[in-house]
Amino acid sequence: MPNLDEPERSAIELGAVLHALSDATRLAVVRQIEADGERLCGALMVDVAKSTLSQHLRVLREAGITRTRARGNQRWVSLRRDDLDELFPGLLDVVLRAADRGGRGTGVGAGAKTHGQVDPEVCDEAGGEAVAVGGPAGATR
């Protein structure tokens, strides 16, 4: 299965990138991927509902910040760092440093899904991102 819809490098717009990075939850997702590398969509630790995470992942993908690839029934998300650095040198570094200094608005709260189970069957219609099911095994948020 090919990568999900994403803009070509030449179609990535600064306004869309800045908008996507202006949300605390999306910024938390970007910080996790930057720190850990490519991750399963369902392994992201954020304190939002599954449907909300799916929408945040779609915004990041459509802005050209992330790339989502399908492997079987799993969805892996990675940063398009090379594309972003080529188009907007230093932008991602500045935003991530500012977020690290701020320490607030990370989108990861006390109830974050730090031990969530990955549920590959939970996908949104627009992009097919699998998201975590938090709490005890089999429970949903």
Secondary structure, DSSP 8 states (H G I E B T S, - for coil): --------GGG--HHHHHHHHTSHHHHHHHHHHHHH-SEEGGG---SS-HHHHHHHHHHHHHHTSEEEEEETTEEEEEE-HHHHHHHSTTHHHHHHHHHHHH----S--TT--TT-EEETT---TTT---EEE-SSTT---
